[in-house]
């Protein structure tokens, strides 16, 4: 798919459908009901829906959108492609209001679309990140306010806690956690980081003894204005600047673009920022390829939201 905003896939529904079929069916049509790849025929005729196929095995009819976030949507596929491209290329995100204005749809429709797209950006069951010789930086931050918790003057007990793991030169994984205590974050680190990895964190006590379970653990002491130092033995810079850079983009997007996010939707926004970071230009992924990856991730995912809640973003 062309990244040009005037590309046919953004203006013509049939071209958008063909582009979607190339991504989701790279080896030809596949029946979403029984998985068959043969005895499939295109349903012809004036009354047939565009892109409708018939399966000779299970006798079911289907289109490429069945079993995806696009299924049963009344929004034209060309507008879906454009919305996917906008969220794929906007480094700090794009608000539902902005997408609604650009696509000529209501805010409610744009909100529904963006949350479906974020679901397509999410990934689960990934293998541990890092590995022998690789460095994984770990840090935590706070964003927004917990639902039903009174705002306190000090501390972060009323805020939503986020834990992020970033592999230097690689991907990012973020988690909405109950707290940043050892009990809440250590199981996540152990499950998502290869034991042969080298870990780097700040001086927080919660990370103490991590070196016993991984190849090594080094830290910087921010309380003493230490943010990075050169380790001669390993010939590497010790620090958490990479994960802090990720948070810089994340917070600029959440505060400057989205402005407010309800706690129950935070995990979707984390998936959005993780996806774009893990598929950035430095890793050889351009806007068009990033959009295609989102469409590929739409398979097997559906959301049934009816309308925006008060706690969602603008």
N, C-alpha and C positions, 0 to 999 in steps of 0.2 A: 504494500500500500504506500502511495506517495504521501510525503509529509506536507505537501502544499495544501493550504486551506481551501483551495479551489479544486482539489483533486476530485475526479468523478465519484469516488466512493463516499465523499461527503455531501454530494448533491443528487446522486442517482441511486435509487433503492436497489435496482437490479445489479448495478456494479458493486454496491455494498454487500449484497448477498453473495455474489461470486467471490468477493474478497474474503468474506467470512468462511465460505466453503473451502477455499484454498488453505486457510489456517486450521480449521477444525477437521477437515477431511483431506489431508495431504495426499492420501493414496486412493481417493475416491469415496463416494458416499458410504456411510456406515449406519445401519439401522440402530437407533438409540434404544429400541425396545428389546431386541434379541441379539444385537451385536453382529448381525450378518453383513457381509460385504459383497455377496453375490445375489443374484436373482432380485436385484433392485431396479426399479424402473421409474422414470419420471412421469408423473401424471400430467397428461396433456388435456387441452380443452379450454373453452372460454370460461367455464365455471370453476376451473381448478385454481387454487391459490398458487402464487408465484413460488417456485422452488419446491413444490410438493412432490414427494417420492412415495412409492409403494413397495412394500417388502413382500416378496413371494414366499418367505418362510413363515412369518408370524401374521401375515395379512394386514399389518398395520400401515397407516400412512404417517409421514413425518416430514419435517423440514429441518434445515441445519440448526434452527434455533431451539428445537426440542431438547430439554435437559440442560439448558444454559440459562444465564441470567436474562437473556433476551426473550425467553419463551412467553408467549401470550401477551407481549407488550404491544400496545397500540402505537407506540412511537416508531416512526419510520427507521429502518435500519441505517439509512444514510446519516440520520441525526445521532444514532447510537455510535456510529464510527467517529463522528466529529467529537462527541462528548468524550469518548475513549481517548482520542488524540489529545484533547485539551488537558485531561488529567495526567496523561502520560508525559506531556511536554512541559507542564507547569512545575518548575522546580519547587515552589512553595505551595503548590496546589491551586485550585480554582474554585471559587465559591459557587454554590448552587444558584444564587441570584445571578451571577455573571453568566453561568452556563445557560440559565433560563433565558436571559436576554439575547445571547448569541444564537441560540437554537430556535427562539421564538416559541418556547413552551412555558407553561406556568411554573412557578417556584416549586409547587408540590411535585410536579412531574420531574423537574430537574433534580430535586432532593432524592426522589425515588431512584432515579438513574445513577446519581453519583454514589449512593450507598451500594447499589448493585455492582457498580464498577469496582469499588473498594473491596467488595467480597471476591471479585475475580482476581484482585491483586494479592489477596491473602494466600498463604501457603502453609501447609502443615505436613508433619511426618518427614521433615528434612533430616538428612544425616548430620551428625555433629560437625560444627564448623572448626576451622583451624587445622591442626595436624603438626607433624614433625617439622620444626623450624619456623612454624607460623606463629604470629603474635595476635592475640585477641585482647582488645581493650574493653574494660567493663566500667560502667558508671551508671548513676541513677539521677533522676531529676523529678520535679513535681510540676503538675499542670492542672489548672482548673480547681474545682472544689467538689469534694465528695457529696453525693446526694444525701440529704437528711442530716448533715453534720454541720454544727454551728462553726462559723469562721472564728479562729483563735487569733490573737494578736501576735503570737510568736510560735515558731515551730511549723512543721508541715503536716501535723496530724489531720488537718481538715482538707488537705489537698490529695489529688490522685497521684500515686507513686508510679514511676515508670523505670524499668530496668532495661538497659540496652547493651548488647554485645556486638562489637564491631571488629571484624577481622581486617587487619591492615592490608589495603589493596584488594579487599574482597567485599563481602556482604555484611548486612546489618540485620539484627533481630531484636525487636523490642517487645516488652511484655508489660501489661498493666497489672501491677502486683498490689496485694493488700497493704504491704508495708515494705520497708527496705531492711527488715530484720534478717538475720541469718536464716531463720526458719523459712522465710518466704523466698529468698533469692538464691540460696545455695543449691537447692534441688534443681532449679532452672539452669544454673550454670553447669552443673554436673551432667545434666541431660542434653545440653546443647553445645558443649565444647569438647573437642577431642582431648583425651588425656595427655597426648603428646604435645599439646600447645603450650606456648609461653604466655602467661597472663600478666597484664599490666593494669593497675587500678590506682586509686588515690589511697590516702592513709587510713581510711575508715576501718574500724575494728572488725566490721562484718566480713572483711576479706582476709582476716588473719588465718594462717595455716593453709591457704589455698595451694601453696607450693608443694605441700605433701601429697596432693592428689593429681597435680599436673606437672609438666616438665619443669616449670619454674614459676615464680611469682615475684614480680618487682613492683614497686609503688613509688609515687611521688607524694611529697608532703605539702599540700596546698596551704596548710595553716602556717607554714614557714615560707610562703611565697615561692615554693619550689614547684615548677610546672613541667620541667623536662631536664634530663641530664644524659650525658653520653657515657655508656657502659663500655669500657675498653675490652673487657673479656669477651663479650658477645658482639662487639662492634655494632651496637644498635643504640638508638635513642630511646630512653625510657620515659614514658609519659602517657597521658590520656588525651592528647590533643585531637586525635582522630575521632573518638567518640564524642568529644566536646564539640567538634565541628559539625557532627551529625545533629546534635541537640540545637546548635545555633540555627540550622536550617529548619528543623522541626518547630522550634518555638516562634521563629519569624512567620512561619506559615500558620500556625495555630492562633497566634495573637494578631497578626497583620491581615491574614486572609480569612480565616474561619472565625476568629474572634471569640467564639464560645463553643464548647463541646460538652454534651451531656456524658456523664460517666459511663453509661451503658453502651455508648457508641465509640468510646475512646479506642478500643482495640482495632476498630476499622481504620481510623486515621493513622494509627501506628503502622498498620499493614501498608497503607498508602505510601508513607514516607520511607518505610523499609524497602518497599518494592522499587521506588525510583532510585534510592541510593544503591541498591544491589544491582540495578540495571542502568548505571550511569554511563555517560559518554566515555569516561576514562577506561571503562571495561569493554569498550567497543560496541555499546548499544546505543543506537540513535533513536530519535523520536518515533520513527515508523516501526522499527523493530520492537521498541518498548510497547507500542500500542498493540502490535500483533501478539506479543506475549500476554497482554491483558486479555485479549479475545480468546487465546488458547486456554487461559486460566478460568474462563467463564464456564467451561464444560463441567457439568455435574453440580452446579451451584445455582440455587434460586433463593430469592428473598421475597417475602409476601407482605412487605410493609403496605399500609393503607394510606397513611398521611404522616407528615413530620410531627414529632413530639416537641413540646416546648423546650426541651433540653438540648436540641440539636443546633448545629451551626447555621449561620446566615448563608 
